[in-house]
């Protein structure tokens, strides 16, 4: 029996299996849809798909640096317990390593490790461990010096927060201090020049509204806004922040003393931006009871 694209699509939608897995299942079962579903289940592929609706907001961020390139990769799981699993950690480390060779998370999922794609490796791990997982984000950076830091490390090179800093000049020791600062303070941008204009405008409007509540004349308000926006920039831009290692200096001034120019940074934190729906206990019981 000829296996059509519509048959593959139907099987993929009903099981969540990958295109090649769905096609193979139909080929192995002569196009029998029910038998193909069973084939996928026996291979653990349909089992993995059933878990795809569950929120994976835990996991690890792994960093990898080679030469003048660094990459940070977030791989999510449903529970922190799995993030502590040695098999999961080994998988995350290998994914971060191959991340050095690609330019996007899409390319990372298609990249191969020992002849198998990253997405297929994750699917196999879902079936083995029994939790939904995903390679969610990847960010890369390049520079003459690339330093890394992992906060709350679960294993070497991976933890809850991963930071990369790119510099011209300086050394890895200073770069790591800056990376630790970024992990703790979470700046919005490197400098005023690359801060999102929408963020600046929103903050300016908030400060204008606050100032107007004081009842002061517009000429005074204008001066107030200048000062408040300067303070805002010092709080959210890396180069203008007080350096946590030496609060007497800004990060930019500390970099100058170290003979370094910071050219960029990456900060990934596990679960950033993921909305986890929570139900109260009574609702959970009612759902199980079928009410």
Secondary structure, 3 states (H helix, E strand, C coil): CCCCHHHHHHHHHHHCCCHHHHHHHHHHCCCCHHHHHHHHHHCCHHHHHHCCCCCCCEEEEEEEEECCEEEEEEEEECCHHHHCCHHHHHHHHHHHHHHCCCCCHHHHHHCEECCEEHHHHHHHHHHHHCCCEEEEEEEEEECCEEEEEEEEEEECCEEEEEEEEEEEECCHHHHHHHHHHHHHHCCCECCHHHCCHHHHHHHHHHHHHHHHHCCCCHHHHHHHHHHHHHHHHHHHEHHHCEECCEEEEEHHHHHHHCCEEEEEEEEEECCCCCCCCCCCHHHHHHHHHCC
